[in-house]
Amino acid sequence: MITRRSFTLGLSLLCVPGLAQAQQANRRAMENVYKAMTYKQRTRIQEILTRAGVYSLGIDGVYGPGTEGGLLRGAVYLMRRSNNAAGISLSTRDGVIDYYRGILTGRYKAYY
């Protein structure tokens, strides 16, 4: 059965070559790293994703399908806008940490 979530994630992952494989392999790392952050950091990420137009649900700091989709769409958006110069790699836990840190520190602000 194809759910709305899997369909949306599948479409967003097709936008950047090679990103789809990384996303599938690292959903657990994305969730675990996100949950290990403070509530303030988690809500800040959701706020930034909302301003970028890739997340439209509530700012609650909870990791769920909406947040996961926003994070994946955000990675795709940043890679597309930067012509892959943003250097986002979600294939490792360290890459996920770097992506979240980049969002929080404003490293990707030039591409929003």
PyMOL commands that place a pseudoatom at each C-alpha (Angstrom):
pseudoatom trace, name=CA, resn=MET, resi=1, chain=A, elem=C, hetatm=0, pos=[0.000, 0.000, 0.000]
pseudoatom trace, name=CA, resn=ILE, resi=2, chain=A, elem=C, hetatm=0, pos=[1.319, 3.431, -0.916]
pseudoatom trace, name=CA, resn=THR, resi=3, chain=A, elem=C, hetatm=0, pos=[0.728, 5.976, 1.788]
pseudoatom trace, name=CA, resn=ARG, resi=4, chain=A, elem=C, hetatm=0, pos=[0.737, 9.726, 1.335]
pseudoatom trace, name=CA, resn=ARG, resi=5, chain=A, elem=C, hetatm=0, pos=[3.945, 9.902, 3.344]
pseudoatom trace, name=CA, resn=SER, resi=6, chain=A, elem=C, hetatm=0, pos=[5.844, 7.376, 1.241]
pseudoatom trace, name=CA, resn=PHE, resi=7, chain=A, elem=C, hetatm=0, pos=[4.580, 8.925, -2.001]
pseudoatom trace, name=CA, resn=THR, resi=8, chain=A, elem=C, hetatm=0, pos=[5.627, 12.453, -0.929]
pseudoatom trace, name=CA, resn=LEU, resi=9, chain=A, elem=C, hetatm=0, pos=[9.020, 11.299, 0.347]
pseudoatom trace, name=CA, resn=GLY, resi=10, chain=A, elem=C, hetatm=0, pos=[9.570, 9.281, -2.805]
pseudoatom trace, name=CA, resn=LEU, resi=11, chain=A, elem=C, hetatm=0, pos=[8.868, 12.252, -5.031]
pseudoatom trace, name=CA, resn=SER, resi=12, chain=A, elem=C, hetatm=0, pos=[11.107, 14.570, -3.041]
pseudoatom trace, name=CA, resn=LEU, resi=13, chain=A, elem=C, hetatm=0, pos=[13.965, 12.081, -3.067]
pseudoatom trace, name=CA, resn=LEU, resi=14, chain=A, elem=C, hetatm=0, pos=[13.889, 11.753, -6.842]
pseudoatom trace, name=CA, resn=CYS, resi=15, chain=A, elem=C, hetatm=0, pos=[14.930, 15.384, -7.158]
pseudoatom trace, name=CA, resn=VAL, resi=16, chain=A, elem=C, hetatm=0, pos=[18.568, 14.846, -6.154]
pseudoatom trace, name=CA, resn=PRO, resi=17, chain=A, elem=C, hetatm=0, pos=[20.547, 11.916, -7.568]
pseudoatom trace, name=CA, resn=GLY, resi=18, chain=A, elem=C, hetatm=0, pos=[21.982, 9.650, -4.886]
pseudoatom trace, name=CA, resn=LEU, resi=19, chain=A, elem=C, hetatm=0, pos=[20.057, 11.281, -2.037]
pseudoatom trace, name=CA, resn=ALA, resi=20, chain=A, elem=C, hetatm=0, pos=[17.302, 8.659, -2.097]
pseudoatom trace, name=CA, resn=GLN, resi=21, chain=A, elem=C, hetatm=0, pos=[19.602, 5.825, -1.045]
pseudoatom trace, name=CA, resn=ALA, resi=22, chain=A, elem=C, hetatm=0, pos=[21.038, 7.874, 1.807]
pseudoatom trace, name=CA, resn=GLN, resi=23, chain=A, elem=C, hetatm=0, pos=[17.609, 8.855, 3.101]
pseudoatom trace, name=CA, resn=GLN, resi=24, chain=A, elem=C, hetatm=0, pos=[16.340, 5.289, 3.183]
pseudoatom trace, name=CA, resn=ALA, resi=25, chain=A, elem=C, hetatm=0, pos=[19.387, 4.102, 5.092]
pseudoatom trace, name=CA, resn=ASN, resi=26, chain=A, elem=C, hetatm=0, pos=[19.457, 6.902, 7.643]
pseudoatom trace, name=CA, resn=ARG, resi=27, chain=A, elem=C, hetatm=0, pos=[15.912, 7.570, 8.799]
pseudoatom trace, name=CA, resn=ARG, resi=28, chain=A, elem=C, hetatm=0, pos=[16.774, 6.057, 12.160]
pseudoatom trace, name=CA, resn=ALA, resi=29, chain=A, elem=C, hetatm=0, pos=[19.852, 8.286, 12.507]
pseudoatom trace, name=CA, resn=MET, resi=30, chain=A, elem=C, hetatm=0, pos=[17.796, 11.323, 11.502]
pseudoatom trace, name=CA, resn=GLU, resi=31, chain=A, elem=C, hetatm=0, pos=[15.231, 10.523, 14.193]
pseudoatom trace, name=CA, resn=ASN, resi=32, chain=A, elem=C, hetatm=0, pos=[17.734, 9.624, 16.921]
pseudoatom trace, name=CA, resn=VAL, resi=33, chain=A, elem=C, hetatm=0, pos=[19.894, 12.710, 16.406]
pseudoatom trace, name=CA, resn=TYR, resi=34, chain=A, elem=C, hetatm=0, pos=[16.807, 14.945, 16.297]
pseudoatom trace, name=CA, resn=LYS, resi=35, chain=A, elem=C, hetatm=0, pos=[15.411, 13.451, 19.510]
pseudoatom trace, name=CA, resn=ALA, resi=36, chain=A, elem=C, hetatm=0, pos=[18.773, 13.911, 21.264]
pseudoatom trace, name=CA, resn=MET, resi=37, chain=A, elem=C, hetatm=0, pos=[18.643, 17.686, 20.695]
pseudoatom trace, name=CA, resn=THR, resi=38, chain=A, elem=C, hetatm=0, pos=[17.062, 20.085, 23.137]
pseudoatom trace, name=CA, resn=TYR, resi=39, chain=A, elem=C, hetatm=0, pos=[13.432, 21.111, 22.731]
pseudoatom trace, name=CA, resn=LYS, resi=40, chain=A, elem=C, hetatm=0, pos=[14.595, 24.604, 21.776]
pseudoatom trace, name=CA, resn=GLN, resi=41, chain=A, elem=C, hetatm=0, pos=[16.855, 23.241, 19.020]
pseudoatom trace, name=CA, resn=ARG, resi=42, chain=A, elem=C, hetatm=0, pos=[14.119, 20.954, 17.677]
pseudoatom trace, name=CA, resn=THR, resi=43, chain=A, elem=C, hetatm=0, pos=[11.525, 23.717, 17.495]
pseudoatom trace, name=CA, resn=ARG, resi=44, chain=A, elem=C, hetatm=0, pos=[14.085, 26.067, 15.952]
pseudoatom trace, name=CA, resn=ILE, resi=45, chain=A, elem=C, hetatm=0, pos=[14.724, 23.578, 13.160]
pseudoatom trace, name=CA, resn=GLN, resi=46, chain=A, elem=C, hetatm=0, pos=[10.978, 23.296, 12.538]
pseudoatom trace, name=CA, resn=GLU, resi=47, chain=A, elem=C, hetatm=0, pos=[10.686, 27.098, 12.442]
pseudoatom trace, name=CA, resn=ILE, resi=48, chain=A, elem=C, hetatm=0, pos=[13.511, 27.385, 9.897]
pseudoatom trace, name=CA, resn=LEU, resi=49, chain=A, elem=C, hetatm=0, pos=[12.021, 24.616, 7.745]
pseudoatom trace, name=CA, resn=THR, resi=50, chain=A, elem=C, hetatm=0, pos=[8.661, 26.425, 7.887]
pseudoatom trace, name=CA, resn=ARG, resi=51, chain=A, elem=C, hetatm=0, pos=[10.230, 29.699, 6.716]
pseudoatom trace, name=CA, resn=ALA, resi=52, chain=A, elem=C, hetatm=0, pos=[11.953, 27.805, 3.898]
pseudoatom trace, name=CA, resn=GLY, resi=53, chain=A, elem=C, hetatm=0, pos=[8.549, 26.488, 2.831]
pseudoatom trace, name=CA, resn=VAL, resi=54, chain=A, elem=C, hetatm=0, pos=[9.341, 22.788, 3.257]
pseudoatom trace, name=CA, resn=TYR, resi=55, chain=A, elem=C, hetatm=0, pos=[7.439, 22.169, 6.517]
pseudoatom trace, name=CA, resn=SER, resi=56, chain=A, elem=C, hetatm=0, pos=[3.890, 23.258, 7.203]
pseudoatom trace, name=CA, resn=LEU, resi=57, chain=A, elem=C, hetatm=0, pos=[2.791, 21.503, 10.376]
pseudoatom trace, name=CA, resn=GLY, resi=58, chain=A, elem=C, hetatm=0, pos=[2.876, 22.682, 13.974]
pseudoatom trace, name=CA, resn=ILE, resi=59, chain=A, elem=C, hetatm=0, pos=[6.026, 23.812, 15.730]
pseudoatom trace, name=CA, resn=ASP, resi=60, chain=A, elem=C, hetatm=0, pos=[6.028, 21.214, 18.493]
pseudoatom trace, name=CA, resn=GLY, resi=61, chain=A, elem=C, hetatm=0, pos=[9.551, 19.759, 18.521]
pseudoatom trace, name=CA, resn=VAL, resi=62, chain=A, elem=C, hetatm=0, pos=[8.188, 16.259, 17.877]
pseudoatom trace, name=CA, resn=TYR, resi=63, chain=A, elem=C, hetatm=0, pos=[9.808, 13.994, 15.297]
pseudoatom trace, name=CA, resn=GLY, resi=64, chain=A, elem=C, hetatm=0, pos=[7.125, 12.457, 13.135]
pseudoatom trace, name=CA, resn=PRO, resi=65, chain=A, elem=C, hetatm=0, pos=[6.306, 11.975, 9.469]
pseudoatom trace, name=CA, resn=GLY, resi=66, chain=A, elem=C, hetatm=0, pos=[5.855, 15.724, 8.961]
pseudoatom trace, name=CA, resn=THR, resi=67, chain=A, elem=C, hetatm=0, pos=[9.195, 16.654, 10.481]
pseudoatom trace, name=CA, resn=GLU, resi=68, chain=A, elem=C, hetatm=0, pos=[10.969, 13.844, 8.660]
pseudoatom trace, name=CA, resn=GLY, resi=69, chain=A, elem=C, hetatm=0, pos=[9.435, 14.919, 5.378]
pseudoatom trace, name=CA, resn=GLY, resi=70, chain=A, elem=C, hetatm=0, pos=[10.376, 18.543, 6.035]
pseudoatom trace, name=CA, resn=LEU, resi=71, chain=A, elem=C, hetatm=0, pos=[13.963, 17.590, 6.785]
pseudoatom trace, name=CA, resn=LEU, resi=72, chain=A, elem=C, hetatm=0, pos=[14.203, 15.499, 3.617]
pseudoatom trace, name=CA, resn=ARG, resi=73, chain=A, elem=C, hetatm=0, pos=[12.534, 18.170, 1.479]
pseudoatom trace, name=CA, resn=GLY, resi=74, chain=A, elem=C, hetatm=0, pos=[14.865, 20.714, 3.085]
pseudoatom trace, name=CA, resn=ALA, resi=75, chain=A, elem=C, hetatm=0, pos=[17.934, 18.700, 2.072]
pseudoatom trace, name=CA, resn=VAL, resi=76, chain=A, elem=C, hetatm=0, pos=[16.634, 18.328, -1.472]
pseudoatom trace, name=CA, resn=TYR, resi=77, chain=A, elem=C, hetatm=0, pos=[15.767, 22.037, -1.626]
pseudoatom trace, name=CA, resn=LEU, resi=78, chain=A, elem=C, hetatm=0, pos=[19.198, 23.108, -0.360]
pseudoatom trace, name=CA, resn=MET, resi=79, chain=A, elem=C, hetatm=0, pos=[21.078, 20.812, -2.718]
pseudoatom trace, name=CA, resn=ARG, resi=80, chain=A, elem=C, hetatm=0, pos=[19.032, 22.045, -5.669]
pseudoatom trace, name=CA, resn=ARG, resi=81, chain=A, elem=C, hetatm=0, pos=[19.346, 25.742, -4.760]
pseudoatom trace, name=CA, resn=SER, resi=82, chain=A, elem=C, hetatm=0, pos=[23.090, 25.460, -4.141]
pseudoatom trace, name=CA, resn=ASN, resi=83, chain=A, elem=C, hetatm=0, pos=[23.815, 23.324, -7.213]
pseudoatom trace, name=CA, resn=ASN, resi=84, chain=A, elem=C, hetatm=0, pos=[24.995, 20.647, -4.781]
pseudoatom trace, name=CA, resn=ALA, resi=85, chain=A, elem=C, hetatm=0, pos=[27.452, 23.068, -3.124]
pseudoatom trace, name=CA, resn=ALA, resi=86, chain=A, elem=C, hetatm=0, pos=[25.683, 22.817, 0.249]
pseudoatom trace, name=CA, resn=GLY, resi=87, chain=A, elem=C, hetatm=0, pos=[27.432, 19.468, 0.677]
pseudoatom trace, name=CA, resn=ILE, resi=88, chain=A, elem=C, hetatm=0, pos=[24.591, 17.750, 2.489]
pseudoatom trace, name=CA, resn=SER, resi=89, chain=A, elem=C, hetatm=0, pos=[25.191, 14.064, 3.049]
pseudoatom trace, name=CA, resn=LEU, resi=90, chain=A, elem=C, hetatm=0, pos=[22.687, 12.093, 5.068]
pseudoatom trace, name=CA, resn=SER, resi=91, chain=A, elem=C, hetatm=0, pos=[24.441, 8.796, 4.496]
pseudoatom trace, name=CA, resn=THR, resi=92, chain=A, elem=C, hetatm=0, pos=[26.095, 8.812, 7.925]
pseudoatom trace, name=CA, resn=ARG, resi=93, chain=A, elem=C, hetatm=0, pos=[25.148, 9.849, 11.439]
pseudoatom trace, name=CA, resn=ASP, resi=94, chain=A, elem=C, hetatm=0, pos=[27.863, 12.505, 11.291]
pseudoatom trace, name=CA, resn=GLY, resi=95, chain=A, elem=C, hetatm=0, pos=[26.353, 13.828, 8.064]
pseudoatom trace, name=CA, resn=VAL, resi=96, chain=A, elem=C, hetatm=0, pos=[22.948, 14.082, 9.744]
pseudoatom trace, name=CA, resn=ILE, resi=97, chain=A, elem=C, hetatm=0, pos=[24.492, 15.934, 12.689]
pseudoatom trace, name=CA, resn=ASP, resi=98, chain=A, elem=C, hetatm=0, pos=[26.255, 18.301, 10.286]
pseudoatom trace, name=CA, resn=TYR, resi=99, chain=A, elem=C, hetatm=0, pos=[23.007, 18.956, 8.389]
pseudoatom trace, name=CA, resn=TYR, resi=100, chain=A, elem=C, hetatm=0, pos=[21.103, 19.794, 11.577]
pseudoatom trace, name=CA, resn=ARG, resi=101, chain=A, elem=C, hetatm=0, pos=[23.993, 21.939, 12.818]
pseudoatom trace, name=CA, resn=GLY, resi=102, chain=A, elem=C, hetatm=0, pos=[24.035, 23.761, 9.474]
pseudoatom trace, name=CA, resn=ILE, resi=103, chain=A, elem=C, hetatm=0, pos=[20.332, 24.523, 9.790]
pseudoatom trace, name=CA, resn=LEU, resi=104, chain=A, elem=C, hetatm=0, pos=[20.727, 25.796, 13.351]
pseudoatom trace, name=CA, resn=THR, resi=105, chain=A, elem=C, hetatm=0, pos=[23.806, 27.934, 12.682]
pseudoatom trace, name=CA, resn=GLY, resi=106, chain=A, elem=C, hetatm=0, pos=[22.476, 29.530, 9.511]
pseudoatom trace, name=CA, resn=ARG, resi=107, chain=A, elem=C, hetatm=0, pos=[25.107, 27.943, 7.258]
pseudoatom trace, name=CA, resn=TYR, resi=108, chain=A, elem=C, hetatm=0, pos=[22.484, 27.412, 4.547]
pseudoatom trace, name=CA, resn=LYS, resi=109, chain=A, elem=C, hetatm=0, pos=[20.877, 30.819, 4.879]
pseudoatom trace, name=CA, resn=ALA, resi=110, chain=A, elem=C, hetatm=0, pos=[22.264, 31.985, 1.516]
pseudoatom trace, name=CA, resn=TYR, resi=111, chain=A, elem=C, hetatm=0, pos=[20.197, 29.298, -0.207]
pseudoatom trace, name=CA, resn=TYR, resi=112, chain=A, elem=C, hetatm=0, pos=[16.799, 29.989, 1.436]
for i in range(1, 112): cmd.bond("trace and resi %d" % i, "trace and resi %d" % (i + 1))
show_as sticks, trace
zoom trace
